[in-house]
Amino acid sequence: MARRTDSLELIGARALLRPLRADDWDAWRGVRLRCGAWLEKWEPRAEVGAPDPALDRETFRARCAAWERQRHFDAAYGFGLFLRDGRFAGEVSLGSVQRGPFQMAYVGYWIDEALAGQRYVPEGVVLIMRYAFDVLALHRLEAAIVPRNTASRRVAERLGLRDEGIAVRFLQIQGVYEDHVRYAITAEEWRAREHELTTAWLVQQ
C-alpha cells in the first residue's frame, strides 16, 4: 500500500517530524559524529565493510532513498526530528510494519545528546503514534528497549506505554543478543488517551 510522502510533515508544539533528505547530511553527520559514543552503544553493530553514512554523503543519500522506498511499499516510515527553528535533533521511526492480522509496527527513536531530557523525544513519539493510528490505521505499536537504557525507557514510561515484560536475547546490540523490555500501545488505548497525550505533548504550554 503506497503512501504519499511529498511535503509530509508532522507538526508538534516545539518540534516536527519530516522525512530526511540528502541535503540534511551535514546536520545529521554533525550530530552522529559528536554523539557517536553515546548513541552507538544502543545500536546493532554494522556489517563488516559497510559504508558509514556519517562519513560518506552518497551512503547517506542512499539511506534516505531506502527510507523512501520503504514508505512507498508501506514497510517502514523514517522521520528526522527537528526543532521548530529548523535544528536537526534526531530521528523517530516506525519499523517493520506488518499488515494482515497484525497491523503493527515498532517505534524507534534517538536524539542529540545535547538535547536529551528536554521533552523533544516524547513529543516526537506522540506525533508518530498519532500518524500510525489515525493515518496508517495500525492497531498496535511496540518499542523494545535494552533494560539498562534508562533514558529511552523513561520516554516510554512518561508516555504511559504498557510494560509487557522482557523479551530474552531479542536483538543484536553491538554484536551481542540483548534482552529487551517490550512496551506497547494499541489503537483502543490510543483512542482512550489521545486527548490526554496530544494535550500534554503537542499543545504549546
HELIX and SHEET records of a PDB file:
HELIX    1   1 ALA A   22  ASP A   24  5                                   3    
HELIX    2   2 TRP A   25  ARG A   34  1                                  10    
HELIX    3   3 GLY A   36  GLU A   40  1                                   5    
HELIX    4   4 ARG A   57  HIS A   72  1                                  16    
HELIX    5   5 GLU A  113  LEU A  115  5                                   3    
HELIX    6   6 TYR A  120  ARG A  130  1                                  11    
HELIX    7   7 TYR A  131  VAL A  135  3                                   5    
HELIX    8   8 THR A  150  ARG A  158  1                                   9    
HELIX    9   9 ALA A  187  TRP A  201  1                                  15    
SHEET    1   A 8 LEU A  10  ILE A  11  0                                        
SHEET    2   A 8 ALA A  15  ARG A  18 -1                                        
SHEET    3   A 8 TYR A  77  LEU A  83 -1                                        
SHEET    4   A 8 PHE A  88  GLN A  98 -1                                        
SHEET    5   A 8 MET A 104  ILE A 111 -1                                        
SHEET    6   A 8 ARG A 140  ILE A 145  1                                        
SHEET    7   A 8 VAL A 176  THR A 186 -1                                        
SHEET    8   A 8 ARG A 162  ILE A 173 -1                                        
END                                                                             
